[in-house]
Amino acid sequence: MRLWFQLLASESSMQNSIAATQTIANKAASPGTKIEVHGTRHGALGDDYRLLWNYDSREVIDNGLKVRSGGGYDAFVIANSLDPGLIELREMLDVPVVSLMEVCCHTACMMGERFGILTTSDKFISRFREMAFGYGLRDRLAAVEAIRFDDIRAMNGVFDSVAGAEALLAQLGEAARRAIDKGAEVLIAPGPKSALLASRGIYKIEGVPLLDCYSLLIKMTEALVAMHRITGTCVSRKRLYKSPPAALLIKAAESYGVDELKNG
């Protein structure tokens, strides 16, 4: 089994975070599963802002289309918590396209009645609420609590700085307690935070389960690939994920200059 594992982290400035994620992914993978962790050229400059997130999403979509045209992968894994390119790639790929936040939120609902999300800045709060509501989990979301870490690229330093890591962990503890006080029975801390927590073996805060997001994503993807092999089905082509007609894709390839679409 070969998985394309897509982060938004910059491949040039967040190598520590990418390497930590690869280590966690390798540890979680079953024998015979090969996980290729990829970042992006520009990285998340500020994906709490929708404008900048859209530029990053385009690169994720382009990578997914390369997987579609080149083959060789059993799943495309969107390992970023904001679902970049999720609907677009499910329209196009005939292998499972798996989303970190979707997996984490639904898994949290199997572990407790209500869950909380720990994020990096206030700007993300409304975004994660919107996403949870979109999954149909409005009544299961207890809280979204932010820490004071507005520069996502600064997260790279917590993997080689004891002081930086301890400061981040302290902030996560405070945010977790606020979420727990609001009724969270399971906690989700996506992104580099998850890699740091997993590398420290921290899977509970104040006695409340804390999801190991990346490991969970690997195991869920392996299960979905297995079911795809058994049933031959991985996505519905009714309505939401209906694929564009081949003729339209060929026209789009010419109009938008996308070589991966030229064969429909």
Phi and psi restraints in degrees (value plus and minus 20) as a CYANA .aco file:
   2 ARG   PHI    -143.9  -103.9
   2 ARG   PSI     104.4   144.4
   3 LEU   PHI    -139.4   -99.4
   3 LEU   PSI     112.1   152.1
   4 TRP   PHI    -108.6   -68.6
   4 TRP   PSI      99.0   139.0
   5 PHE   PHI    -134.2   -94.2
   5 PHE   PSI      85.4   125.4
   6 GLN   PHI    -122.7   -82.7
   6 GLN   PSI      93.9   133.9
   7 LEU   PHI    -115.9   -75.9
   7 LEU   PSI     148.1   188.1
   8 LEU   PHI    -117.3   -77.3
   8 LEU   PSI     -26.6    13.4
   9 ALA   PHI     -77.0   -37.0
   9 ALA   PSI     122.7   162.7
  10 SER   PHI     -87.7   -47.7
  10 SER   PSI     108.5   148.5
  11 GLU   PHI     -91.2   -51.2
  11 GLU   PSI     -36.1     3.9
  12 SER   PHI    -118.1   -78.1
  12 SER   PSI     -45.5    -5.5
  13 SER   PHI    -142.3  -102.3
  13 SER   PSI     -21.5    18.5
  14 MET   PHI    -149.2  -109.2
  14 MET   PSI      21.9    61.9
  15 GLN   PHI     -82.1   -42.1
  15 GLN   PSI     -55.8   -15.8
  16 ASN   PHI     -82.4   -42.4
  16 ASN   PSI     -65.1   -25.1
  17 SER   PHI     -85.6   -45.6
  17 SER   PSI     -62.4   -22.4
  18 ILE   PHI     -84.5   -44.5
  18 ILE   PSI     -62.6   -22.6
  19 ALA   PHI     -84.4   -44.4
  19 ALA   PSI     -60.4   -20.4
  20 ALA   PHI     -83.6   -43.6
  20 ALA   PSI     -59.1   -19.1
  21 THR   PHI     -86.0   -46.0
  21 THR   PSI     -61.5   -21.5
  22 GLN   PHI     -81.3   -41.3
  22 GLN   PSI     -60.8   -20.8
  23 THR   PHI     -82.0   -42.0
  23 THR   PSI     -65.4   -25.4
  24 ILE   PHI     -83.9   -43.9
  24 ILE   PSI     -63.3   -23.3
  25 ALA   PHI     -82.8   -42.8
  25 ALA   PSI     -63.7   -23.7
  26 ASN   PHI     -82.5   -42.5
  26 ASN   PSI     -59.1   -19.1
  27 LYS   PHI     -86.3   -46.3
  27 LYS   PSI     -56.3   -16.3
  28 ALA   PHI     -98.8   -58.8
  28 ALA   PSI     -45.3    -5.3
  29 ALA   PHI     -87.2   -47.2
  29 ALA   PSI     124.9   164.9
  30 SER   PHI     -95.2   -55.2
  30 SER   PSI     137.7   177.7
  31 PRO   PHI     -75.1   -35.1
  31 PRO   PSI     114.5   154.5
  32 GLY   PHI      72.6   112.6
  32 GLY   PSI     -28.0    12.0
  33 THR   PHI    -115.5   -75.5
  33 THR   PSI     104.2   144.2
  34 LYS   PHI    -128.5   -88.5
  34 LYS   PSI     104.3   144.3
  35 ILE   PHI    -133.4   -93.4
  35 ILE   PSI     103.5   143.5
  36 GLU   PHI    -128.3   -88.3
  36 GLU   PSI      85.0   125.0
  37 VAL   PHI    -104.1   -64.1
  37 VAL   PSI     104.3   144.3
  38 HIS   PHI    -140.5  -100.5
  38 HIS   PSI     120.7   160.7
  39 GLY   PHI    -118.2   -78.2
  39 GLY   PSI    -176.4  -136.4
  40 THR   PHI    -146.6  -106.6
  40 THR   PSI     143.5   183.5
  41 ARG   PHI     -84.3   -44.3
  41 ARG   PSI     -65.6   -25.6
  42 HIS   PHI    -114.5   -74.5
  42 HIS   PSI     -50.6   -10.6
  43 GLY   PHI      57.2    97.2
  43 GLY   PSI     151.6   191.6
  44 ALA   PHI     -99.5   -59.5
  44 ALA   PSI      77.9   117.9
  45 LEU   PHI     -91.6   -51.6
  45 LEU   PSI     -51.4   -11.4
  46 GLY   PHI    -199.8  -159.8
  46 GLY   PSI      44.7    84.7
  47 ASP   PHI     -96.6   -56.6
  47 ASP   PSI     -15.4    24.6
  48 ASP   PHI     -91.8   -51.8
  48 ASP   PSI     -38.7     1.3
  49 TYR   PHI    -114.2   -74.2
  49 TYR   PSI     106.1   146.1
  50 ARG   PHI     -79.8   -39.8
  50 ARG   PSI     -55.5   -15.5
  51 LEU   PHI     -78.3   -38.3
  51 LEU   PSI     -71.0   -31.0
  52 LEU   PHI     -89.1   -49.1
  52 LEU   PSI     -55.9   -15.9
  53 TRP   PHI     -79.7   -39.7
  53 TRP   PSI     -55.9   -15.9
  54 ASN   PHI     -85.0   -45.0
  54 ASN   PSI     -55.5   -15.5
  55 TYR   PHI     -87.5   -47.5
  55 TYR   PSI     -60.2   -20.2
  56 ASP   PHI     -86.7   -46.7
  56 ASP   PSI     -57.4   -17.4
  57 SER   PHI     -80.6   -40.6
  57 SER   PSI     -56.8   -16.8
  58 ARG   PHI     -81.1   -41.1
  58 ARG   PSI     -60.1   -20.1
  59 GLU   PHI     -86.9   -46.9
  59 GLU   PSI     -58.2   -18.2
  60 VAL   PHI     -82.0   -42.0
  60 VAL   PSI     -64.7   -24.7
  61 ILE   PHI     -82.0   -42.0
  61 ILE   PSI     -64.1   -24.1
  62 ASP   PHI     -78.9   -38.9
  62 ASP   PSI     -62.2   -22.2
  63 ASN   PHI     -84.5   -44.5
  63 ASN   PSI     -59.4   -19.4
  64 GLY   PHI     -83.6   -43.6
  64 GLY   PSI     -58.0   -18.0
  65 LEU   PHI     -88.4   -48.4
  65 LEU   PSI     -52.8   -12.8
  66 LYS   PHI     -85.9   -45.9
  66 LYS   PSI     -58.8   -18.8
  67 VAL   PHI     -83.2   -43.2
  67 VAL   PSI     -61.4   -21.4
  68 ARG   PHI     -82.2   -42.2
  68 ARG   PSI     -65.8   -25.8
  69 SER   PHI     -96.9   -56.9
  69 SER   PSI     -52.0   -12.0
  70 GLY   PHI    -110.7   -70.7
  70 GLY   PSI     -43.7    -3.7
  71 GLY   PHI      48.8    88.8
  71 GLY   PSI    -189.1  -149.1
  72 GLY   PHI      72.4   112.4
  72 GLY   PSI     -25.6    14.4
  73 TYR   PHI    -138.4   -98.4
  73 TYR   PSI     125.5   165.5
  74 ASP   PHI    -113.0   -73.0
  74 ASP   PSI     -34.3     5.7
  75 ALA   PHI    -184.0  -144.0
  75 ALA   PSI     134.2   174.2
  76 PHE   PHI    -133.4   -93.4
  76 PHE   PSI      99.8   139.8
  77 VAL   PHI    -128.3   -88.3
  77 VAL   PSI      97.8   137.8
  78 ILE   PHI    -109.9   -69.9
  78 ILE   PSI      78.8   118.8
  79 ALA   PHI    -115.1   -75.1
  79 ALA   PSI       9.1    49.1
  80 ASN   PHI    -134.4   -94.4
  80 ASN   PSI     123.2   163.2
  81 SER   PHI     -95.7   -55.7
  81 SER   PSI     -26.7    13.3
  82 LEU   PHI    -120.9   -80.9
  82 LEU   PSI      -8.7    31.3
  83 ASP   PHI      38.3    78.3
  83 ASP   PSI      20.4    60.4
  84 PRO   PHI     -83.1   -43.1
  84 PRO   PSI     103.7   143.7
  85 GLY   PHI      53.2    93.2
  85 GLY   PSI      -7.4    32.6
  86 LEU   PHI     -82.6   -42.6
  86 LEU   PSI     -74.8   -34.8
  87 ILE   PHI     -86.9   -46.9
  87 ILE   PSI     -61.9   -21.9
  88 GLU   PHI     -79.1   -39.1
  88 GLU   PSI     -63.2   -23.2
  89 LEU   PHI     -98.5   -58.5
  89 LEU   PSI     -50.0   -10.0
  90 ARG   PHI     -87.2   -47.2
  90 ARG   PSI     -49.3    -9.3
  91 GLU   PHI     -83.3   -43.3
  91 GLU   PSI     -51.3   -11.3
  92 MET   PHI    -126.1   -86.1
  92 MET   PSI     -52.1   -12.1
  93 LEU   PHI    -114.0   -74.0
  93 LEU   PSI     122.9   162.9
  94 ASP   PHI    -124.0   -84.0
  94 ASP   PSI       5.6    45.6
  95 VAL   PHI    -144.9  -104.9
  95 VAL   PSI     141.7   181.7
  96 PRO   PHI     -76.9   -36.9
  96 PRO   PSI     113.8   153.8
  97 VAL   PHI    -131.9   -91.9
  97 VAL   PSI      94.1   134.1
  98 VAL   PHI    -135.9   -95.9
  98 VAL   PSI     114.1   154.1
  99 SER   PHI    -130.1   -90.1
  99 SER   PSI     112.4   152.4
 100 LEU   PHI     -78.1   -38.1
 100 LEU   PSI     -72.2   -32.2
 101 MET   PHI     -90.0   -50.0
 101 MET   PSI     -57.0   -17.0
 102 GLU   PHI     -81.3   -41.3
 102 GLU   PSI     -65.4   -25.4
 103 VAL   PHI     -83.3   -43.3
 103 VAL   PSI     -66.2   -26.2
 104 CYS   PHI     -85.3   -45.3
 104 CYS   PSI     -63.9   -23.9
 105 CYS   PHI     -84.6   -44.6
 105 CYS   PSI     -63.1   -23.1
 106 HIS   PHI     -91.4   -51.4
 106 HIS   PSI     -55.3   -15.3
 107 THR   PHI     -85.9   -45.9
 107 THR   PSI     -61.2   -21.2
 108 ALA   PHI     -77.5   -37.5
 108 ALA   PSI     -54.4   -14.4
 109 CYS   PHI     -91.8   -51.8
 109 CYS   PSI     -35.9     4.1
 110 MET   PHI    -108.7   -68.7
 110 MET   PSI     -28.7    11.3
 111 MET   PHI    -129.4   -89.4
 111 MET   PSI     -36.8     3.2
 112 GLY   PHI    -184.9  -144.9
 112 GLY   PSI     148.7   188.7
 113 GLU   PHI     -93.1   -53.1
 113 GLU   PSI     -60.7   -20.7
 114 ARG   PHI    -155.4  -115.4
 114 ARG   PSI     128.7   168.7
 115 PHE   PHI    -146.1  -106.1
 115 PHE   PSI     141.7   181.7
 116 GLY   PHI    -146.5  -106.5
 116 GLY   PSI     128.7   168.7
 117 ILE   PHI    -134.4   -94.4
 117 ILE   PSI     111.9   151.9
 118 LEU   PHI    -126.4   -86.4
 118 LEU   PSI      98.6   138.6
 119 THR   PHI    -142.3  -102.3
 119 THR   PSI     156.3   196.3
 120 THR   PHI    -111.7   -71.7
 120 THR   PSI     -38.8     1.2
 121 SER   PHI    -175.9  -135.9
 121 SER   PSI     141.5   181.5
 122 ASP   PHI     -80.0   -40.0
 122 ASP   PSI     -50.2   -10.2
 123 LYS   PHI     -81.7   -41.7
 123 LYS   PSI     -48.4    -8.4
 124 PHE   PHI     -97.4   -57.4
 124 PHE   PSI     -37.5     2.5
 125 ILE   PHI     -79.1   -39.1
 125 ILE   PSI     -71.6   -31.6
 126 SER   PHI     -85.2   -45.2
 126 SER   PSI     -52.9   -12.9
 127 ARG   PHI     -85.5   -45.5
 127 ARG   PSI     -65.7   -25.7
 128 PHE   PHI     -90.3   -50.3
 128 PHE   PSI     -53.3   -13.3
 129 ARG   PHI     -81.8   -41.8
 129 ARG   PSI     -65.9   -25.9
 130 GLU   PHI     -77.6   -37.6
 130 GLU   PSI     -62.4   -22.4
 131 MET   PHI     -87.3   -47.3
 131 MET   PSI     -66.2   -26.2
 132 ALA   PHI     -81.4   -41.4
 132 ALA   PSI     -60.9   -20.9
 133 PHE   PHI     -83.0   -43.0
 133 PHE   PSI     -59.1   -19.1
 134 GLY   PHI     -84.2   -44.2
 134 GLY   PSI     -49.5    -9.5
 135 TYR   PHI     -97.1   -57.1
 135 TYR   PSI     -23.2    16.8
 136 GLY   PHI      64.1   104.1
 136 GLY   PSI       1.6    41.6
 137 LEU   PHI    -133.6   -93.6
 137 LEU   PSI       9.8    49.8
 138 ARG   PHI     -73.0   -33.0
 138 ARG   PSI     -65.2   -25.2
 139 ASP   PHI    -101.1   -61.1
 139 ASP   PSI     -27.2    12.8
 140 ARG   PHI    -119.0   -79.0
 140 ARG   PSI     -32.6     7.4
 141 LEU   PHI    -106.7   -66.7
 141 LEU   PSI      97.6   137.6
 142 ALA   PHI    -106.3   -66.3
 142 ALA   PSI     -60.7   -20.7
 143 ALA   PHI    -186.3  -146.3
 143 ALA   PSI     132.7   172.7
 144 VAL   PHI    -142.5  -102.5
 144 VAL   PSI      97.7   137.7
 145 GLU   PHI    -139.2   -99.2
 145 GLU   PSI     115.4   155.4
 146 ALA   PHI    -122.6   -82.6
 146 ALA   PSI     127.4   167.4
 147 ILE   PHI    -120.4   -80.4
 147 ILE   PSI    -199.3  -159.3
 148 ARG   PHI    -124.4   -84.4
 148 ARG   PSI      56.3    96.3
 149 PHE   PHI    -164.8  -124.8
 149 PHE   PSI      47.8    87.8
 150 ASP   PHI     -89.8   -49.8
 150 ASP   PSI     -47.0    -7.0
 151 ASP   PHI    -114.1   -74.1
 151 ASP   PSI      82.2   122.2
 152 ILE   PHI     -80.5   -40.5
 152 ILE   PSI     -51.8   -11.8
 153 ARG   PHI     -89.9   -49.9
 153 ARG   PSI     -42.1    -2.1
 154 ALA   PHI     -86.5   -46.5
 154 ALA   PSI     -37.6     2.4
 155 MET   PHI     -81.4   -41.4
 155 MET   PSI     -47.0    -7.0
 156 ASN   PHI     -78.5   -38.5
 156 ASN   PSI     -52.8   -12.8
 157 GLY   PHI     -90.8   -50.8
 157 GLY   PSI     -40.0     0.0
 158 VAL   PHI     -91.5   -51.5
 158 VAL   PSI     -32.8     7.2
 159 PHE   PHI    -106.6   -66.6
 159 PHE   PSI     -32.4     7.6
 160 ASP   PHI    -150.4  -110.4
 160 ASP   PSI      -5.5    34.5
 161 SER   PHI    -149.2  -109.2
 161 SER   PSI      93.9   133.9
 162 VAL   PHI     -81.5   -41.5
 162 VAL   PSI     -63.7   -23.7
 163 ALA   PHI     -83.0   -43.0
 163 ALA   PSI     -63.0   -23.0
 164 GLY   PHI     -83.2   -43.2
 164 GLY   PSI     -62.0   -22.0
 165 ALA   PHI     -84.1   -44.1
 165 ALA   PSI     -63.6   -23.6
 166 GLU   PHI     -85.6   -45.6
 166 GLU   PSI     -57.6   -17.6
 167 ALA   PHI     -83.8   -43.8
 167 ALA   PSI     -62.2   -22.2
 168 LEU   PHI     -85.6   -45.6
 168 LEU   PSI     -64.2   -24.2
 169 LEU   PHI     -82.2   -42.2
 169 LEU   PSI     -57.3   -17.3
 170 ALA   PHI     -84.8   -44.8
 170 ALA   PSI     -62.6   -22.6
 171 GLN   PHI     -85.3   -45.3
 171 GLN   PSI     -59.5   -19.5
 172 LEU   PHI     -83.1   -43.1
 172 LEU   PSI     -59.0   -19.0
 173 GLY   PHI     -81.2   -41.2
 173 GLY   PSI     -62.6   -22.6
 174 GLU   PHI     -84.8   -44.8
 174 GLU   PSI     -65.2   -25.2
 175 ALA   PHI     -84.7   -44.7
 175 ALA   PSI     -58.6   -18.6
 176 ALA   PHI     -82.5   -42.5
 176 ALA   PSI     -61.6   -21.6
 177 ARG   PHI     -84.2   -44.2
 177 ARG   PSI     -57.2   -17.2
 178 ARG   PHI     -84.2   -44.2
 178 ARG   PSI     -62.7   -22.7
 179 ALA   PHI     -85.2   -45.2
 179 ALA   PSI     -61.4   -21.4
 180 ILE   PHI     -83.7   -43.7
 180 ILE   PSI     -60.9   -20.9
 181 ASP   PHI     -82.1   -42.1
 181 ASP   PSI     -44.7    -4.7
 182 LYS   PHI    -112.4   -72.4
 182 LYS   PSI     -15.4    24.6
 183 GLY   PHI      90.3   130.3
 183 GLY   PSI     -15.2    24.8
 184 ALA   PHI     -89.1   -49.1
 184 ALA   PSI     110.2   150.2
 185 GLU   PHI    -128.2   -88.2
 185 GLU   PSI     -32.8     7.2
 186 VAL   PHI    -160.6  -120.6
 186 VAL   PSI     124.0   164.0
 187 LEU   PHI    -138.7   -98.7
 187 LEU   PSI     123.3   163.3
 188 ILE   PHI    -145.5  -105.5
 188 ILE   PSI     104.2   144.2
 189 ALA   PHI    -146.7  -106.7
 189 ALA   PSI      64.1   104.1
 190 PRO   PHI     -95.7   -55.7
 190 PRO   PSI     149.3   189.3
 191 GLY   PHI      64.7   104.7
 191 GLY   PSI    -180.0  -140.0
 192 PRO   PHI     -75.4   -35.4
 192 PRO   PSI     -46.5    -6.5
 193 LYS   PHI     -76.4   -36.4
 193 LYS   PSI     -62.5   -22.5
 194 SER   PHI     -84.8   -44.8
 194 SER   PSI     -60.3   -20.3
 195 ALA   PHI     -84.1   -44.1
 195 ALA   PSI     -61.3   -21.3
 196 LEU   PHI     -84.4   -44.4
 196 LEU   PSI     -67.0   -27.0
 197 LEU   PHI     -80.8   -40.8
 197 LEU   PSI     -64.8   -24.8
 198 ALA   PHI     -85.9   -45.9
 198 ALA   PSI     -58.1   -18.1
 199 SER   PHI     -86.0   -46.0
 199 SER   PSI     -43.8    -3.8
 200 ARG   PHI    -112.4   -72.4
 200 ARG   PSI     -22.6    17.4
 201 GLY   PHI      50.1    90.1
 201 GLY   PSI      10.3    50.3
 202 ILE   PHI    -117.2   -77.2
 202 ILE   PSI      89.9   129.9
 203 TYR   PHI    -142.6  -102.6
 203 TYR   PSI     -13.5    26.5
 204 LYS   PHI    -166.1  -126.1
 204 LYS   PSI     127.8   167.8
 205 ILE   PHI    -151.6  -111.6
 205 ILE   PSI     106.0   146.0
 206 GLU   PHI      33.8    73.8
 206 GLU   PSI      13.8    53.8
 207 GLY   PHI      60.1   100.1
 207 GLY   PSI     -19.0    21.0
 208 VAL   PHI    -119.0   -79.0
 208 VAL   PSI     112.3   152.3
 209 PRO   PHI     -76.9   -36.9
 209 PRO   PSI     116.3   156.3
 210 LEU   PHI    -138.9   -98.9
 210 LEU   PSI      99.3   139.3
 211 LEU   PHI     -88.3   -48.3
 211 LEU   PSI     117.5   157.5
 212 ASP   PHI    -105.7   -65.7
 212 ASP   PSI      69.9   109.9
 213 CYS   PHI     -78.1   -38.1
 213 CYS   PSI     -66.3   -26.3
 214 TYR   PHI     -90.8   -50.8
 214 TYR   PSI     -61.3   -21.3
 215 SER   PHI     -83.9   -43.9
 215 SER   PSI     -62.9   -22.9
 216 LEU   PHI     -79.6   -39.6
 216 LEU   PSI     -61.8   -21.8
 217 LEU   PHI     -83.1   -43.1
 217 LEU   PSI     -60.2   -20.2
 218 ILE   PHI     -82.0   -42.0
 218 ILE   PSI     -68.0   -28.0
 219 LYS   PHI     -86.5   -46.5
 219 LYS   PSI     -58.7   -18.7
 220 MET   PHI     -86.3   -46.3
 220 MET   PSI     -59.5   -19.5
 221 THR   PHI     -84.2   -44.2
 221 THR   PSI     -63.1   -23.1
 222 GLU   PHI     -78.2   -38.2
 222 GLU   PSI     -61.1   -21.1
 223 ALA   PHI     -85.7   -45.7
 223 ALA   PSI     -61.4   -21.4
 224 LEU   PHI     -88.6   -48.6
 224 LEU   PSI     -56.5   -16.5
 225 VAL   PHI     -84.7   -44.7
 225 VAL   PSI     -61.7   -21.7
 226 ALA   PHI     -81.0   -41.0
 226 ALA   PSI     -63.2   -23.2
 227 MET   PHI     -88.8   -48.8
 227 MET   PSI     -52.9   -12.9
 228 HIS   PHI     -82.7   -42.7
 228 HIS   PSI     -61.0   -21.0
 229 ARG   PHI     -86.8   -46.8
 229 ARG   PSI     -56.0   -16.0
 230 ILE   PHI     -93.8   -53.8
 230 ILE   PSI     -64.5   -24.5
 231 THR   PHI    -122.5   -82.5
 231 THR   PSI     -38.6     1.4
 232 GLY   PHI      56.8    96.8
 232 GLY   PSI     -12.7    27.3
 233 THR   PHI    -145.8  -105.8
 233 THR   PSI     116.3   156.3
 234 CYS   PHI    -157.0  -117.0
 234 CYS   PSI     -28.9    11.1
 235 VAL   PHI    -177.7  -137.7
 235 VAL   PSI     127.8   167.8
 236 SER   PHI    -102.3   -62.3
 236 SER   PSI     117.9   157.9
 237 ARG   PHI    -120.8   -80.8
 237 ARG   PSI      -2.0    38.0
 238 LYS   PHI    -113.5   -73.5
 238 LYS   PSI     103.0   143.0
 239 ARG   PHI      40.0    80.0
 239 ARG   PSI    -120.0   -80.0
 240 LEU   PHI     -73.5   -33.5
 240 LEU   PSI     -67.4   -27.4
 241 TYR   PHI    -124.4   -84.4
 241 TYR   PSI       2.0    42.0
 242 LYS   PHI     -80.6   -40.6
 242 LYS   PSI     113.9   153.9
 243 SER   PHI    -100.7   -60.7
 243 SER   PSI     126.2   166.2
 244 PRO   PHI     -84.0   -44.0
 244 PRO   PSI     127.7   167.7
 245 PRO   PHI     -81.2   -41.2
 245 PRO   PSI     129.4   169.4
 246 ALA   PHI     -77.0   -37.0
 246 ALA   PSI     -60.8   -20.8
 247 ALA   PHI     -82.3   -42.3
 247 ALA   PSI     -57.5   -17.5
 248 LEU   PHI     -88.8   -48.8
 248 LEU   PSI     -57.4   -17.4
 249 LEU   PHI     -85.4   -45.4
 249 LEU   PSI     -59.2   -19.2
 250 ILE   PHI     -84.5   -44.5
 250 ILE   PSI     -61.1   -21.1
 251 LYS   PHI     -85.6   -45.6
 251 LYS   PSI     -60.2   -20.2
 252 ALA   PHI     -84.5   -44.5
 252 ALA   PSI     -57.1   -17.1
 253 ALA   PHI     -78.0   -38.0
 253 ALA   PSI     -61.2   -21.2
 254 GLU   PHI     -94.5   -54.5
 254 GLU   PSI     -62.3   -22.3
 255 SER   PHI     -88.0   -48.0
 255 SER   PSI     -60.9   -20.9
 256 TYR   PHI    -120.5   -80.5
 256 TYR   PSI     -25.0    15.0
 257 GLY   PHI      48.8    88.8
 257 GLY   PSI      21.0    61.0
 258 VAL   PHI    -129.3   -89.3
 258 VAL   PSI      82.0   122.0
 259 ASP   PHI     -81.7   -41.7
 259 ASP   PSI     -52.1   -12.1
 260 GLU   PHI     -85.6   -45.6
 260 GLU   PSI     -32.6     7.4
 261 LEU   PHI    -123.9   -83.9
 261 LEU   PSI     -20.3    19.7
 262 LYS   PHI     -88.3   -48.3
 262 LYS   PSI     -40.2    -0.2
 263 ASN   PHI    -118.3   -78.3
 263 ASN   PSI     -10.0    30.0
